[in-house]
């Protein structure tokens, strides 16, 4: 069984969460139906934890396979 493609987003806002989120940084996005229903997004933040943040704080991006492989070791699973 193949692993689903990872999703990534760039942080464009971090109100009061400067220690957890860095502006202009790429974060791994985890699927979360609850988050989607509440206009939130689940990302693995600077503390290495998956946490919910407002969806409009991020811009989803698609990265080429080679880039995904390169940053895969930099993000937490």
PDB file of N, CA, C and O in Angstrom:
ATOM      1  N   UNK A   1       0.839  -1.173   0.000  1.00  0.00           N
ATOM      2  CA  UNK A   1       0.000   0.000   0.000  1.00  0.00           C
ATOM      3  C   UNK A   1       0.886   1.239   0.000  1.00  0.00           C
ATOM      4  O   UNK A   1       1.815   1.337   0.801  1.00  0.00           O
ATOM      5  N   UNK A   2       0.605   2.184  -0.891  1.00  0.00           N
ATOM      6  CA  UNK A   2       1.447   3.367  -0.986  1.00  0.00           C
ATOM      7  C   UNK A   2       1.020   4.422   0.036  1.00  0.00           C
ATOM      8  O   UNK A   2      -0.156   4.557   0.375  1.00  0.00           O
ATOM      9  N   UNK A   3       2.002   5.148   0.501  1.00  0.00           N
ATOM     10  CA  UNK A   3       1.762   6.214   1.463  1.00  0.00           C
ATOM     11  C   UNK A   3       1.177   7.415   0.742  1.00  0.00           C
ATOM     12  O   UNK A   3       1.642   7.750  -0.347  1.00  0.00           O
ATOM     13  N   UNK A   4       0.163   8.084   1.314  1.00  0.00           N
ATOM     14  CA  UNK A   4      -0.407   9.252   0.649  1.00  0.00           C
ATOM     15  C   UNK A   4       0.638  10.357   0.529  1.00  0.00           C
ATOM     16  O   UNK A   4       1.531  10.485   1.367  1.00  0.00           O
ATOM     17  N   UNK A   5       0.503  11.155  -0.540  1.00  0.00           N
ATOM     18  CA  UNK A   5       1.447  12.250  -0.759  1.00  0.00           C
ATOM     19  C   UNK A   5       1.367  13.237   0.401  1.00  0.00           C
ATOM     20  O   UNK A   5       0.284  13.534   0.906  1.00  0.00           O
ATOM     21  N   UNK A   6       2.506  13.730   0.807  1.00  0.00           N
ATOM     22  CA  UNK A   6       2.525  14.720   1.878  1.00  0.00           C
ATOM     23  C   UNK A   6       2.021  16.050   1.335  1.00  0.00           C
ATOM     24  O   UNK A   6       2.184  16.358   0.154  1.00  0.00           O
ATOM     25  N   UNK A   7       1.418  16.817   2.202  1.00  0.00           N
ATOM     26  CA  UNK A   7       0.928  18.139   1.852  1.00  0.00           C
ATOM     27  C   UNK A   7       1.727  19.170   2.626  1.00  0.00           C
ATOM     28  O   UNK A   7       2.137  18.935   3.762  1.00  0.00           O
ATOM     29  N   UNK A   8       1.943  20.323   1.989  1.00  0.00           N
ATOM     30  CA  UNK A   8       2.728  21.379   2.609  1.00  0.00           C
ATOM     31  C   UNK A   8       2.033  22.720   2.440  1.00  0.00           C
ATOM     32  O   UNK A   8       1.229  22.904   1.527  1.00  0.00           O
ATOM     33  N   UNK A   9       2.353  23.656   3.332  1.00  0.00           N
ATOM     34  CA  UNK A   9       1.813  25.005   3.256  1.00  0.00           C
ATOM     35  C   UNK A   9       2.857  25.978   3.807  1.00  0.00           C
ATOM     36  O   UNK A   9       3.692  25.616   4.635  1.00  0.00           O
ATOM     37  N   UNK A  10       2.787  27.213   3.329  1.00  0.00           N
ATOM     38  CA  UNK A  10       3.681  28.270   3.797  1.00  0.00           C
ATOM     39  C   UNK A  10       2.925  29.128   4.802  1.00  0.00           C
ATOM     40  O   UNK A  10       1.785  29.527   4.561  1.00  0.00           O
ATOM     41  N   UNK A  11       3.562  29.404   5.915  1.00  0.00           N
ATOM     42  CA  UNK A  11       2.964  30.245   6.958  1.00  0.00           C
ATOM     43  C   UNK A  11       3.062  31.716   6.538  1.00  0.00           C
ATOM     44  O   UNK A  11       4.142  32.204   6.207  1.00  0.00           O
ATOM     45  N   UNK A  12       1.925  32.412   6.557  1.00  0.00           N
ATOM     46  CA  UNK A  12       1.913  33.829   6.197  1.00  0.00           C
ATOM     47  C   UNK A  12       1.445  34.714   7.362  1.00  0.00           C
ATOM     48  O   UNK A  12       1.398  35.938   7.243  1.00  0.00           O
ATOM     49  N   UNK A  13       1.105  34.082   8.476  1.00  0.00           N
ATOM     50  CA  UNK A  13       0.646  34.832   9.645  1.00  0.00           C
ATOM     51  C   UNK A  13       0.881  33.969  10.889  1.00  0.00           C
ATOM     52  O   UNK A  13       0.736  32.747  10.838  1.00  0.00           O
ATOM     53  N   UNK A  14       1.245  34.611  12.007  1.00  0.00           N
ATOM     54  CA  UNK A  14       1.509  33.834  13.228  1.00  0.00           C
ATOM     55  C   UNK A  14       1.125  34.581  14.501  1.00  0.00           C
ATOM     56  O   UNK A  14       1.779  34.425  15.533  1.00  0.00           O
ATOM     57  N   UNK A  15       0.090  35.376  14.437  1.00  0.00           N
ATOM     58  CA  UNK A  15      -0.360  36.198  15.569  1.00  0.00           C
ATOM     59  C   UNK A  15      -0.238  35.469  16.904  1.00  0.00           C
ATOM     60  O   UNK A  15      -0.861  34.428  17.116  1.00  0.00           O
ATOM     61  N   UNK A  16       0.568  36.023  17.795  1.00  0.00           N
ATOM     62  CA  UNK A  16       0.751  35.514  19.148  1.00  0.00           C
ATOM     63  C   UNK A  16       1.322  34.089  19.216  1.00  0.00           C
ATOM     64  O   UNK A  16       1.321  33.479  20.285  1.00  0.00           O
ATOM     65  N   UNK A  17       1.803  33.561  18.099  1.00  0.00           N
ATOM     66  CA  UNK A  17       2.394  32.218  18.072  1.00  0.00           C
ATOM     67  C   UNK A  17       3.783  32.248  17.428  1.00  0.00           C
ATOM     68  O   UNK A  17       4.167  31.311  16.728  1.00  0.00           O
ATOM     69  N   UNK A  18       4.528  33.323  17.669  1.00  0.00           N
ATOM     70  CA  UNK A  18       5.838  33.491  17.039  1.00  0.00           C
ATOM     71  C   UNK A  18       6.805  32.366  17.373  1.00  0.00           C
ATOM     72  O   UNK A  18       7.684  32.053  16.570  1.00  0.00           O
ATOM     73  N   UNK A  19       6.661  31.755  18.540  1.00  0.00           N
ATOM     74  CA  UNK A  19       7.557  30.659  18.922  1.00  0.00           C
ATOM     75  C   UNK A  19       7.156  29.342  18.272  1.00  0.00           C
ATOM     76  O   UNK A  19       7.985  28.443  18.129  1.00  0.00           O
ATOM     77  N   UNK A  20       5.893  29.223  17.877  1.00  0.00           N
ATOM     78  CA  UNK A  20       5.395  27.980  17.291  1.00  0.00           C
ATOM     79  C   UNK A  20       5.399  27.987  15.773  1.00  0.00           C
ATOM     80  O   UNK A  20       5.483  26.933  15.143  1.00  0.00           O
ATOM     81  N   UNK A  21       5.308  29.176  15.181  1.00  0.00           N
ATOM     82  CA  UNK A  21       5.248  29.306  13.724  1.00  0.00           C
ATOM     83  C   UNK A  21       6.181  30.406  13.256  1.00  0.00           C
ATOM     84  O   UNK A  21       6.228  31.487  13.842  1.00  0.00           O
ATOM     85  N   UNK A  22       6.923  30.123  12.193  1.00  0.00           N
ATOM     86  CA  UNK A  22       7.796  31.124  11.596  1.00  0.00           C
ATOM     87  C   UNK A  22       7.194  31.568  10.269  1.00  0.00           C
ATOM     88  O   UNK A  22       6.808  30.742   9.442  1.00  0.00           O
ATOM     89  N   UNK A  23       7.119  32.872  10.077  1.00  0.00           N
ATOM     90  CA  UNK A  23       6.599  33.395   8.816  1.00  0.00           C
ATOM     91  C   UNK A  23       7.465  32.941   7.645  1.00  0.00           C
ATOM     92  O   UNK A  23       8.687  32.848   7.761  1.00  0.00           O
ATOM     93  N   UNK A  24       6.822  32.663   6.528  1.00  0.00           N
ATOM     94  CA  UNK A  24       7.449  32.261   5.262  1.00  0.00           C
ATOM     95  C   UNK A  24       8.107  30.884   5.325  1.00  0.00           C
ATOM     96  O   UNK A  24       8.862  30.524   4.422  1.00  0.00           O
ATOM     97  N   UNK A  25       7.840  30.126   6.353  1.00  0.00           N
ATOM     98  CA  UNK A  25       8.398  28.781   6.470  1.00  0.00           C
ATOM     99  C   UNK A  25       7.392  27.757   5.947  1.00  0.00           C
ATOM    100  O   UNK A  25       6.180  27.941   6.065  1.00  0.00           O
ATOM    101  N   UNK A  26       7.908  26.688   5.373  1.00  0.00           N
ATOM    102  CA  UNK A  26       7.074  25.596   4.866  1.00  0.00           C
ATOM    103  C   UNK A  26       6.808  24.616   6.007  1.00  0.00           C
ATOM    104  O   UNK A  26       7.726  24.186   6.705  1.00  0.00           O
ATOM    105  N   UNK A  27       5.524  24.273   6.180  1.00  0.00           N
ATOM    106  CA  UNK A  27       5.116  23.314   7.205  1.00  0.00           C
ATOM    107  C   UNK A  27       4.378  22.141   6.567  1.00  0.00           C
ATOM    108  O   UNK A  27       3.668  22.301   5.575  1.00  0.00           O
ATOM    109  N   UNK A  28       4.558  20.974   7.149  1.00  0.00           N
ATOM    110  CA  UNK A  28       3.815  19.800   6.708  1.00  0.00           C
ATOM    111  C   UNK A  28       2.398  19.889   7.255  1.00  0.00           C
ATOM    112  O   UNK A  28       2.187  20.203   8.426  1.00  0.00           O
ATOM    113  N   UNK A  29       1.435  19.607   6.390  1.00  0.00           N
ATOM    114  CA  UNK A  29       0.020  19.651   6.747  1.00  0.00           C
ATOM    115  C   UNK A  29      -0.485  18.224   6.914  1.00  0.00           C
ATOM    116  O   UNK A  29      -0.201  17.355   6.090  1.00  0.00           O
ATOM    117  N   UNK A  30      -1.225  17.994   7.973  1.00  0.00           N
ATOM    118  CA  UNK A  30      -1.830  16.691   8.214  1.00  0.00           C
ATOM    119  C   UNK A  30      -3.324  16.775   7.930  1.00  0.00           C
ATOM    120  O   UNK A  30      -3.974  17.765   8.268  1.00  0.00           O
ATOM    121  N   UNK A  31      -3.858  15.739   7.314  1.00  0.00           N
ATOM    122  CA  UNK A  31      -5.295  15.718   7.038  1.00  0.00           C
ATOM    123  C   UNK A  31      -6.052  15.671   8.353  1.00  0.00           C
ATOM    124  O   UNK A  31      -5.672  14.950   9.276  1.00  0.00           O
ATOM    125  N   UNK A  32      -7.131  16.449   8.430  1.00  0.00           N
ATOM    126  CA  UNK A  32      -7.934  16.483   9.639  1.00  0.00           C
ATOM    127  C   UNK A  32      -9.330  16.993   9.282  1.00  0.00           C
ATOM    128  O   UNK A  32      -9.519  18.185   9.037  1.00  0.00           O
ATOM    129  N   UNK A  33     -10.298  16.087   9.254  1.00  0.00           N
ATOM    130  CA  UNK A  33     -11.669  16.440   8.877  1.00  0.00           C
ATOM    131  C   UNK A  33     -12.272  17.447   9.857  1.00  0.00           C
ATOM    132  O   UNK A  33     -12.979  18.364   9.439  1.00  0.00           O
ATOM    133  N   UNK A  34     -12.003  17.290  11.147  1.00  0.00           N
ATOM    134  CA  UNK A  34     -12.518  18.228  12.148  1.00  0.00           C
ATOM    135  C   UNK A  34     -11.989  19.631  11.864  1.00  0.00           C
ATOM    136  O   UNK A  34     -12.748  20.600  11.878  1.00  0.00           O
ATOM    137  N   UNK A  35     -10.699  19.735  11.609  1.00  0.00           N
ATOM    138  CA  UNK A  35     -10.086  21.032  11.326  1.00  0.00           C
ATOM    139  C   UNK A  35     -10.738  21.680  10.112  1.00  0.00           C
ATOM    140  O   UNK A  35     -11.071  22.865  10.143  1.00  0.00           O
ATOM    141  N   UNK A  36     -10.919  20.916   9.052  1.00  0.00           N
ATOM    142  CA  UNK A  36     -11.528  21.454   7.834  1.00  0.00           C
ATOM    143  C   UNK A  36     -12.919  22.008   8.097  1.00  0.00           C
ATOM    144  O   UNK A  36     -13.281  23.056   7.562  1.00  0.00           O
ATOM    145  N   UNK A  37     -13.695  21.322   8.908  1.00  0.00           N
ATOM    146  CA  UNK A  37     -15.058  21.771   9.219  1.00  0.00           C
ATOM    147  C   UNK A  37     -15.058  23.090   9.992  1.00  0.00           C
ATOM    148  O   UNK A  37     -16.054  23.812   9.983  1.00  0.00           O
ATOM    149  N   UNK A  38     -13.959  23.403  10.654  1.00  0.00           N
ATOM    150  CA  UNK A  38     -13.875  24.604  11.484  1.00  0.00           C
ATOM    151  C   UNK A  38     -12.917  25.646  10.910  1.00  0.00           C
ATOM    152  O   UNK A  38     -12.431  26.521  11.627  1.00  0.00           O
ATOM    153  N   UNK A  39     -12.651  25.539   9.599  1.00  0.00           N
ATOM    154  CA  UNK A  39     -11.787  26.483   8.893  1.00  0.00           C
ATOM    155  C   UNK A  39     -10.403  26.582   9.540  1.00  0.00           C
ATOM    156  O   UNK A  39      -9.816  27.660   9.642  1.00  0.00           O
ATOM    157  N   UNK A  40      -9.905  25.422   9.973  1.00  0.00           N
ATOM    158  CA  UNK A  40      -8.589  25.335  10.591  1.00  0.00           C
ATOM    159  C   UNK A  40      -7.713  24.420   9.737  1.00  0.00           C
ATOM    160  O   UNK A  40      -8.183  23.787   8.792  1.00  0.00           O
ATOM    161  N   UNK A  41      -6.441  24.366  10.089  1.00  0.00           N
ATOM    162  CA  UNK A  41      -5.493  23.491   9.412  1.00  0.00           C
ATOM    163  C   UNK A  41      -4.593  22.878  10.483  1.00  0.00           C
ATOM    164  O   UNK A  41      -4.210  23.554  11.437  1.00  0.00           O
ATOM    165  N   UNK A  42      -4.259  21.609  10.325  1.00  0.00           N
ATOM    166  CA  UNK A  42      -3.374  20.940  11.290  1.00  0.00           C
ATOM    167  C   UNK A  42      -1.985  20.859  10.672  1.00  0.00           C
ATOM    168  O   UNK A  42      -1.795  20.242   9.624  1.00  0.00           O
ATOM    169  N   UNK A  43      -1.012  21.492  11.337  1.00  0.00           N
ATOM    170  CA  UNK A  43       0.368  21.464  10.850  1.00  0.00           C
ATOM    171  C   UNK A  43       1.288  20.981  11.966  1.00  0.00           C
ATOM    172  O   UNK A  43       0.946  21.031  13.148  1.00  0.00           O
ATOM    173  N   UNK A  44       2.439  20.523  11.565  1.00  0.00           N
ATOM    174  CA  UNK A  44       3.483  20.175  12.534  1.00  0.00           C
ATOM    175  C   UNK A  44       4.301  21.449  12.745  1.00  0.00           C
ATOM    176  O   UNK A  44       4.996  21.908  11.838  1.00  0.00           O
ATOM    177  N   UNK A  45       4.212  22.006  13.939  1.00  0.00           N
ATOM    178  CA  UNK A  45       4.802  23.315  14.200  1.00  0.00           C
ATOM    179  C   UNK A  45       6.250  23.223  14.680  1.00  0.00           C
ATOM    180  O   UNK A  45       6.860  22.155  14.641  1.00  0.00           O
ATOM    181  N   UNK A  46       6.787  24.350  15.130  1.00  0.00           N
ATOM    182  CA  UNK A  46       8.193  24.428  15.554  1.00  0.00           C
ATOM    183  C   UNK A  46       8.499  23.571  16.778  1.00  0.00           C
ATOM    184  O   UNK A  46       9.656  23.228  17.023  1.00  0.00           O
ATOM    185  N   UNK A  47       7.494  23.232  17.527  1.00  0.00           N
ATOM    186  CA  UNK A  47       7.696  22.397  18.704  1.00  0.00           C
ATOM    187  C   UNK A  47       7.635  20.916  18.352  1.00  0.00           C
ATOM    188  O   UNK A  47       7.773  20.058  19.223  1.00  0.00           O
ATOM    189  N   UNK A  48       7.424  20.620  17.058  1.00  0.00           N
ATOM    190  CA  UNK A  48       7.363  19.232  16.617  1.00  0.00           C
ATOM    191  C   UNK A  48       6.028  18.576  16.889  1.00  0.00           C
ATOM    192  O   UNK A  48       5.885  17.363  16.731  1.00  0.00           O
ATOM    193  N   UNK A  49       5.050  19.366  17.296  1.00  0.00           N
ATOM    194  CA  UNK A  49       3.715  18.856  17.608  1.00  0.00           C
ATOM    195  C   UNK A  49       2.752  19.215  16.488  1.00  0.00           C
ATOM    196  O   UNK A  49       2.905  20.248  15.837  1.00  0.00           O
ATOM    197  N   UNK A  50       1.756  18.358  16.265  1.00  0.00           N
ATOM    198  CA  UNK A  50       0.714  18.746  15.320  1.00  0.00           C
ATOM    199  C   UNK A  50      -0.325  19.543  16.087  1.00  0.00           C
ATOM    200  O   UNK A  50      -0.762  19.147  17.167  1.00  0.00           O
ATOM    201  N   UNK A  51      -0.713  20.676  15.511  1.00  0.00           N
ATOM    202  CA  UNK A  51      -1.579  21.609  16.210  1.00  0.00           C
ATOM    203  C   UNK A  51      -2.487  22.287  15.203  1.00  0.00           C
ATOM    204  O   UNK A  51      -2.127  22.420  14.034  1.00  0.00           O
ATOM    205  N   UNK A  52      -3.662  22.718  15.643  1.00  0.00           N
ATOM    206  CA  UNK A  52      -4.607  23.413  14.769  1.00  0.00           C
ATOM    207  C   UNK A  52      -4.347  24.912  14.779  1.00  0.00           C
ATOM    208  O   UNK A  52      -4.140  25.523  15.827  1.00  0.00           O
ATOM    209  N   UNK A  53      -4.365  25.488  13.575  1.00  0.00           N
ATOM    210  CA  UNK A  53      -4.226  26.934  13.401  1.00  0.00           C
ATOM    211  C   UNK A  53      -5.260  27.383  12.381  1.00  0.00           C
ATOM    212  O   UNK A  53      -5.769  26.560  11.619  1.00  0.00           O
ATOM    213  N   UNK A  54      -5.583  28.680  12.352  1.00  0.00           N
ATOM    214  CA  UNK A  54      -6.521  29.169  11.340  1.00  0.00           C
ATOM    215  C   UNK A  54      -6.002  28.890   9.925  1.00  0.00           C
ATOM    216  O   UNK A  54      -4.826  29.105   9.630  1.00  0.00           O
ATOM    217  N   UNK A  55      -6.884  28.416   9.069  1.00  0.00           N
ATOM    218  CA  UNK A  55      -6.510  28.068   7.699  1.00  0.00           C
ATOM    219  C   UNK A  55      -5.925  29.265   6.952  1.00  0.00           C
ATOM    220  O   UNK A  55      -5.004  29.103   6.152  1.00  0.00           O
ATOM    221  N   UNK A  56      -6.455  30.472   7.207  1.00  0.00           N
ATOM    222  CA  UNK A  56      -5.982  31.638   6.450  1.00  0.00           C
ATOM    223  C   UNK A  56      -4.593  32.118   6.868  1.00  0.00           C
ATOM    224  O   UNK A  56      -4.094  33.104   6.327  1.00  0.00           O
ATOM    225  N   UNK A  57      -3.972  31.439   7.814  1.00  0.00           N
ATOM    226  CA  UNK A  57      -2.592  31.742   8.179  1.00  0.00           C
ATOM    227  C   UNK A  57      -1.597  31.022   7.268  1.00  0.00           C
ATOM    228  O   UNK A  57      -0.389  31.226   7.385  1.00  0.00           O
ATOM    229  N   UNK A  58      -2.101  30.181   6.361  1.00  0.00           N
ATOM    230  CA  UNK A  58      -1.246  29.352   5.505  1.00  0.00           C
ATOM    231  C   UNK A  58      -1.695  29.405   4.058  1.00  0.00           C
ATOM    232  O   UNK A  58      -2.875  29.592   3.760  1.00  0.00           O
ATOM    233  N   UNK A  59      -0.733  29.237   3.168  1.00  0.00           N
ATOM    234  CA  UNK A  59      -1.018  29.108   1.748  1.00  0.00           C
ATOM    235  C   UNK A  59      -0.540  27.719   1.338  1.00  0.00           C
ATOM    236  O   UNK A  59       0.649  27.414   1.435  1.00  0.00           O
ATOM    237  N   UNK A  60      -1.474  26.868   0.874  1.00  0.00           N
ATOM    238  CA  UNK A  60      -1.054  25.532   0.442  1.00  0.00           C
ATOM    239  C   UNK A  60      -0.144  25.626  -0.776  1.00  0.00           C
ATOM    240  O   UNK A  60      -0.341  26.472  -1.648  1.00  0.00           O
ATOM    241  N   UNK A  61       0.847  24.754  -0.825  1.00  0.00           N
ATOM    242  CA  UNK A  61       1.761  24.728  -1.973  1.00  0.00           C
ATOM    243  C   UNK A  61       1.952  23.287  -2.431  1.00  0.00           C
ATOM    244  O   UNK A  61       1.788  22.345  -1.656  1.00  0.00           O
ATOM    245  N   UNK A  62       2.296  23.140  -3.684  1.00  0.00           N
ATOM    246  CA  UNK A  62       2.699  21.846  -4.211  1.00  0.00           C
ATOM    247  C   UNK A  62       4.195  21.919  -4.442  1.00  0.00           C
ATOM    248  O   UNK A  62       4.703  22.890  -5.003  1.00  0.00           O
ATOM    249  N   UNK A  63       4.885  20.897  -4.011  1.00  0.00           N
ATOM    250  CA  UNK A  63       6.334  20.879  -4.190  1.00  0.00           C
ATOM    251  C   UNK A  63       6.706  19.717  -5.100  1.00  0.00           C
ATOM    252  O   UNK A  63       6.083  18.657  -5.041  1.00  0.00           O
ATOM    253  N   UNK A  64       7.712  19.910  -5.935  1.00  0.00           N
ATOM    254  CA  UNK A  64       8.180  18.800  -6.775  1.00  0.00           C
ATOM    255  C   UNK A  64       8.668  17.639  -5.909  1.00  0.00           C
ATOM    256  O   UNK A  64       9.089  17.847  -4.771  1.00  0.00           O
ATOM    257  N   UNK A  65       8.614  16.445  -6.432  1.00  0.00           N
ATOM    258  CA  UNK A  65       9.013  15.240  -5.703  1.00  0.00           C
ATOM    259  C   UNK A  65      10.412  15.383  -5.118  1.00  0.00           C
ATOM    260  O   UNK A  65      10.649  14.993  -3.975  1.00  0.00           O
ATOM    261  N   UNK A  66      11.319  15.927  -5.876  1.00  0.00           N
ATOM    262  CA  UNK A  66      12.703  16.062  -5.403  1.00  0.00           C
ATOM    263  C   UNK A  66      12.784  16.990  -4.189  1.00  0.00           C
ATOM    264  O   UNK A  66      13.541  16.731  -3.253  1.00  0.00           O
ATOM    265  N   UNK A  67      12.007  18.063  -4.209  1.00  0.00           N
ATOM    266  CA  UNK A  67      11.982  18.983  -3.068  1.00  0.00           C
ATOM    267  C   UNK A  67      11.347  18.297  -1.864  1.00  0.00           C
ATOM    268  O   UNK A  67      11.843  18.424  -0.745  1.00  0.00           O
ATOM    269  N   UNK A  68      10.255  17.570  -2.088  1.00  0.00           N
ATOM    270  CA  UNK A  68       9.596  16.851  -0.995  1.00  0.00           C
ATOM    271  C   UNK A  68      10.565  15.882  -0.337  1.00  0.00           C
ATOM    272  O   UNK A  68      10.605  15.784   0.890  1.00  0.00           O
ATOM    273  N   UNK A  69      11.338  15.174  -1.130  1.00  0.00           N
ATOM    274  CA  UNK A  69      12.321  14.251  -0.579  1.00  0.00           C
ATOM    275  C   UNK A  69      13.382  14.977   0.213  1.00  0.00           C
ATOM    276  O   UNK A  69      13.822  14.497   1.257  1.00  0.00           O
ATOM    277  N   UNK A  70      13.800  16.142  -0.282  1.00  0.00           N
ATOM    278  CA  UNK A  70      14.843  16.915   0.390  1.00  0.00           C
ATOM    279  C   UNK A  70      14.362  17.472   1.732  1.00  0.00           C
ATOM    280  O   UNK A  70      15.111  17.469   2.709  1.00  0.00           O
ATOM    281  N   UNK A  71      13.121  17.949   1.783  1.00  0.00           N
ATOM    282  CA  UNK A  71      12.635  18.521   3.032  1.00  0.00           C
ATOM    283  C   UNK A  71      11.975  17.479   3.918  1.00  0.00           C
ATOM    284  O   UNK A  71      11.681  17.758   5.080  1.00  0.00           O
ATOM    285  N   UNK A  72      11.739  16.290   3.395  1.00  0.00           N
ATOM    286  CA  UNK A  72      11.110  15.236   4.183  1.00  0.00           C
ATOM    287  C   UNK A  72      11.876  14.915   5.446  1.00  0.00           C
ATOM    288  O   UNK A  72      11.273  14.615   6.476  1.00  0.00           O
ATOM    289  N   UNK A  73      13.179  14.970   5.385  1.00  0.00           N
ATOM    290  CA  UNK A  73      13.988  14.712   6.560  1.00  0.00           C
ATOM    291  C   UNK A  73      14.001  15.871   7.532  1.00  0.00           C
ATOM    292  O   UNK A  73      14.418  15.717   8.680  1.00  0.00           O
ATOM    293  N   UNK A  74      13.546  17.035   7.082  1.00  0.00           N
ATOM    294  CA  UNK A  74      13.538  18.212   7.935  1.00  0.00           C
ATOM    295  C   UNK A  74      12.241  18.387   8.675  1.00  0.00           C
ATOM    296  O   UNK A  74      12.193  19.093   9.683  1.00  0.00           O
ATOM    297  N   UNK A  75      11.162  17.744   8.186  1.00  0.00           N
ATOM    298  CA  UNK A  75       9.864  17.844   8.853  1.00  0.00           C
ATOM    299  C   UNK A  75       9.684  16.630   9.747  1.00  0.00           C
ATOM    300  O   UNK A  75      10.323  15.598   9.540  1.00  0.00           O
ATOM    301  N   UNK A  76       8.831  16.751  10.719  1.00  0.00           N
ATOM    302  CA  UNK A  76       8.543  15.631  11.633  1.00  0.00           C
ATOM    303  C   UNK A  76       7.420  14.821  11.047  1.00  0.00           C
ATOM    304  O   UNK A  76       6.508  15.380  10.437  1.00  0.00           O
ATOM    305  N   UNK A  77       7.463  13.490  11.218  1.00  0.00           N
ATOM    306  CA  UNK A  77       6.416  12.621  10.708  1.00  0.00           C
ATOM    307  C   UNK A  77       5.368  12.391  11.743  1.00  0.00           C
ATOM    308  O   UNK A  77       4.397  11.676  11.491  1.00  0.00           O
TER     309      UNK A  77
END
